[in-house]
Amino acid sequence: MKIEIAKNAGFCFGVKRALALIEDNVKKIKKPIRMYGHLVHNEEVIKRLLAKGIKVIDNFSKSARPISLILPNLID
């Protein structure tokens, strides 16, 4: 069996942009970074973000302050 991967396979523009924004902010922001929900539906990407110290939260009131918050649904 031969498996071919399309040359344009990968993340869409929006996901690439959102990941780039997060990568930039991880370098700039000294406060803990929290994501309200998952940025993408890709466990490997989420694991990579968690390894960088970004945590996923599902409740604002349970998060320690001060934080920098990422709202994945609002990234345009």
Beta strands, then each sheet from edge to edge (+ up, - down):
strand 1: 33-36
strand 2: 55-57
strand 3: 68-70
sheet 1: 2+ 1+ 3+
end
